[in-house]
Amino acid sequence: MDTELLKTFLEVHRCRHFGKAAENLYLTQSAVSFRIRQLESQLGVALFTRHRNNIQLTNAGERLLPHAEAMLLSWQRARQDIALASHQSVQLAVSASANIWDPFLQRRLPIIYQSLGQVALRADTAPPDVLVRMLLERRLDLALLFDPPKVEELEVRELGQLRLQLVSSQEELDLEAALKGPYVKVDWGTQFSIQHAKLVKEQAPPLLHTGIARIALDFILDHGGSAYLPQGLAEEALEKGRLHPVAGAPQIAREIYGAHLKDAERVGLIDHICQLLTGPADSLQ
């Protein structure tokens, strides 16, 4: 199957508009329509319903979507591996959920890079369920997550902890005042939600609920408020006096886990990276 047809299918799905997809792909709108008709003809099904400007996936289109994404990623990685082979190198793919990237993985990438020599790294972020699926489909070598996946094919190990502290744009706030608002709740995984629920028994709904810590940090810096953030991520704002620790607020620790296939092709290399990522608690901020 022509991968360009799959690229076009995914772009039309993303834009929900043939004209916008054509602009993004540097094609004419008729060329985009022709590619979609080609793909539908090859599969023998309609992939989109078209009602004026309202373009939606059919049931068949919904079923094709994850396969199209997987095929394009696999093709991209195959091309990279073949290109790297000419330089006697290998590529290792490491991904993390979004809230592990900023305070943890991004800071460790230089250490990994310097240690691996001729190994080429690929680093991305994705939701936890996508990371697990990519591991099982062998499109990913190592995933970093807060909640360890309970999948028989995967080897899971604890790499360390991320310490979260309640910080506020206002000085001298106590725990009760900080949680009354304005408060931004960050999704730090299942165990955090359990501890957080015990802490805030009758709290007003959060002003903002986000799965990305950087969004919470920027929001409370711009508009005021409180949020549980990693010490490392909030460090600069704390030093400059733009944020302040909330008195009496307990720290909440979140374990970081590394997961990979038990029969992974590069298991020795993965073990080495896990050792690099494992370190004293202070270095995991």
Secondary structure, 3 states (H helix, E strand, C coil): CCHHHHHHHHHHHHHCCHHHHHHHHCCCHHHHHHHHHHHHHHHCCCCEEEECCEEEECHHHHHHHHHHHHHHHHHHHHHHHHHHHCCCCCEEEEEECHHHHHHHHHHHHHHHHHHHCCCEEEEEECCHHHHHHHHHCCCCCEEEECCCCCCCCEEEEEEEEEEEEEEECCCCCEHHHHHHCCEEEECCCHHHHHHHHHHCCCCCCCCEEECCHHHHHHHHHHHCCEEEEEHHHHHHHHHCCCCEECECCCCEEEEEEEEEECCCCCHHHHHHHHHHHCCCHHHHC
